[in-house]
Amino acid sequence: MKHFDWLKHEVTNKNEVKKYYLFSSSISFSFRSYSASSASIF
């Protein structure tokens, strides 16, 4: 059972990492598009 718990923990970690990666990439994408629109205004 201990090994199973560890496996479940690893999968949860991978999902957290994936969520964080998607979150950070979406933030950087929106920041880039915001910078581009700001540059076009000035």
Steps between C-alpha positions, in 0.01 A plus 500: 500500500787735573626465146152572366476816711838610372388437142183702556709777652730505196204524261357786704834678484514461123148643469595795721809565289292481182243742644772739610668481158175572317423783742841665462503460121154658472615789719812557291292481183251760624786718618665479156177589320444784748852631436444478126173694519660761726790541257259548210314775688811710567 
